[in-house]
Amino acid sequence: MSIIPSASTGEPRMVPVPIPDRVAVLIGGCMPAHVLQAEIEAEYAALEIGRFRPLSSDEDRQDREDALARMARANKVLAAYNPRLIVKAGGHRG
């Protein structure tokens, strides 16, 4: 991610920048395996959360709550390693 100033407020904001696969592998090789696994779980749970409509049915509500719980557990591991790795429900980084 790059930080650039916002045109309207002058405040810095994060802009997603694609990372080549080879670079991602090198970065991943420097992280503990349990942190990488937590990152994968959090990203997957965040995508799954967006799939469910909270008010549509009891099953969807339960599935959404399960995905939120999985994301929260994974985020605890990520936050302990680096708070900037936390994943939010929309799939955005914290």
N, C-alpha and C positions, 0 to 999 in steps of 0.2 A: 504494500500500500504506500502511496505517496501522499504527502501532505501539501495541499495548495491552499492559498487564501481564497475565501469565498468572495465573489465580486460584490454581493449585496451587503455583507456585514463586516468584511475584513477578517473574519474569524477563520482559522484553519479548519479544513474538513478532509476526511479520508477519501481517497479516490482509489477504487480497486484497479490493480494493474495485473495483467496476466503474468504468471510465472511459467517459464518453460519447464517441461517435465524433468529434464536432467537437473535443473536447479532445485526443483521440488524434492527430487530424490536425495540430493546432497544435503538439503536442509533437514529432511526426514531422518537421514542417517546420523544426525547430530542430536536427535531427540530420543529420550527413552521410549521403549516400545509401548509401555502402558499409556504414555501421553499421546502417542500416535493413534492408538486404539481408541482412546477417549475422544480424540478429535474426529475420527471417523464416525463414532457413535453419535456424537453431538450433531454433526452435519446431517446425518441420516435422519435423526429424530426431528431436527428443525424442518427438513423437507416434508416429513410425514405429518407434522403438526399443521402445516399449511394445507394439507390435503383434506383434513376433516373440517366439517362445519360444526361449530360447538352446539348449535341448537337444533340440528336436524334429527338425530335419534339418540336413544340411550347408548347404543353400541358405538356410534361415532364419538359421543362424549367420553365414554370409557376409553376408547382407543386413543383419543386426543390426550386425555389425562395420563395414560401410560407413556405416551411419547414425551410429554412434558416431564414426567418423572425420570425417564431415561436421559433426557437432555440435561436435567438438573444434576444427576449423578455424574455424568461425563464432564459437565462444567466445573464441578468441584475439583476434579483431577486437573483440568486445564488451568483453573485459577491458581491452584497450588504451584503449578509449574511456571505459568506466566499469565497474569490477569488479562492481558491483551488478546489471549487466545479464546476467550469465552465466546460462545456462539449464542445468538439470540434467536427467538422463534422465527423470524423472517429469513433466517439464514445469514444474517449480518453478524459481523464480529463486534465484540464489545469494546 
